[in-house]
Amino acid sequence: MLDIFVNLKRFEVSRALGGVCGEGSPKVWIENVIGQIAACGLGKNADTPLTLFLPEALVIPAVDALSRVPAEERRSLAIGCQGVHREDIRKGGNFGAFSSSRPATAMKAIGCTAAMIGHSEERREKAGVIAAHLGGQTDAAAISETVSRLINQEALRALETGLDVLICVGETAEERSTGTPEEQMRRVEVTLGRQMETSLAGTAAFLGERRLVIGYEPIWAIGPGKTPPAPEAIEQVTAFVKKASKAMFGQELPVVYGGGLKEENARAIAALPSIDGGLVALTRFTGEIGFYPEELATIIDQARAGAGC
Ligand SMILES: O=C(CO)COP(=O)(O)O
């Protein structure tokens, strides 16, 4: 099986406002995206489930648009949110006093079946708040550990609420830093090992009931103008992530790769032994950058060929 995840970040914002969307209306844009994804046949591949992670405001029109697609054309499509709050709504507990947060139960109520937890952009935001609160504290490892503890609470809330979870890990350019490839790899292993140990604590209890997938995204390879690692370099890290998951869970978790995943490299990356799928955001990194459903279809075709689907 090949798991494909798409993170639509804030791609609904029009170019006129500085975003990447060619459409003025976010609602019309997401309805078109869902329609085009279905029209490309991406909901029919039972062996290639496709989950779209959307900003909260787009979930309702997306779920609605998906419900209008014939059932056999949306079998393998799911809608998820881009994160959940570390606390949740509970019967007999908090009734929903969470202004501005995204409790997992609220996300489930509007139709999400999955959540992406701990994306690097969220980890960066949390780290920034912590650093600012601590008045310029620069112990990056301590801040990163605190962030992972928050991410862990979010992962647990999502799983408890019945959402499948993609949990993201990855190293910054500073964490990879300089030195020989062996020295870099040792630092990457320390960084990812810590992120996994803390972010995934207690999640083993949900295996079997929920899907739990790890997304490896080298942060320095995300977005336009970046060069993703060569497939062999990705394999080195994802093999480590898989081994670490076996040590933690007693079984290997599925691992997907994100960060500059595109038509040109999807086949080779999907063919790697420790890769079980991909995490895509932009499909076009030059010219009119953005997310184009027909280009996603090509990336998925390439990945399926690489994985032998
Ligand atoms: O952050 C990502 C997916 O969550 C990857 O982004 P790109 O595919 O745009 O590099």
Ligand as a Chemical Component Dictionary entry (heavy atoms), coordinates in Angstrom:
data_LIG
# 
_chem_comp.id                   LIG 
_chem_comp.type                 NON-POLYMER 
_chem_comp.pdbx_formal_charge   0 
_chem_comp.three_letter_code    LIG 
# 
loop_
_chem_comp_atom.comp_id 
_chem_comp_atom.atom_id 
_chem_comp_atom.alt_atom_id 
_chem_comp_atom.type_symbol 
_chem_comp_atom.charge 
_chem_comp_atom.model_Cartn_x 
_chem_comp_atom.model_Cartn_y 
_chem_comp_atom.model_Cartn_z 
_chem_comp_atom.pdbx_ordinal 
LIG O1 O1 O 0 5.560 20.734 3.901  1  
LIG C1 C1 C 0 5.313 19.922 3.046  2  
LIG C2 C2 C 0 4.150 19.072 3.140  3  
LIG O2 O2 O 0 3.571 19.187 4.382  4  
LIG C3 C3 C 0 6.141 19.736 1.855  5  
LIG O3 O3 O 0 6.043 20.884 1.125  6  
LIG P1 P1 P 0 6.499 20.898 -0.408 7  
LIG O4 O4 O 0 5.896 19.678 -1.053 8  
LIG O5 O5 O 0 5.911 22.187 -0.926 9  
LIG O6 O6 O 0 7.990 20.889 -0.388 10 
# 
loop_
_chem_comp_bond.comp_id 
_chem_comp_bond.atom_id_1 
_chem_comp_bond.atom_id_2 
_chem_comp_bond.value_order 
_chem_comp_bond.pdbx_ordinal 
LIG O1 C1 DOUB 1 
LIG C1 C2 SING 2 
LIG C1 C3 SING 3 
LIG C2 O2 SING 4 
LIG C3 O3 SING 5 
LIG O3 P1 SING 6 
LIG P1 O4 DOUB 7 
LIG P1 O5 SING 8 
LIG P1 O6 SING 9 
# 
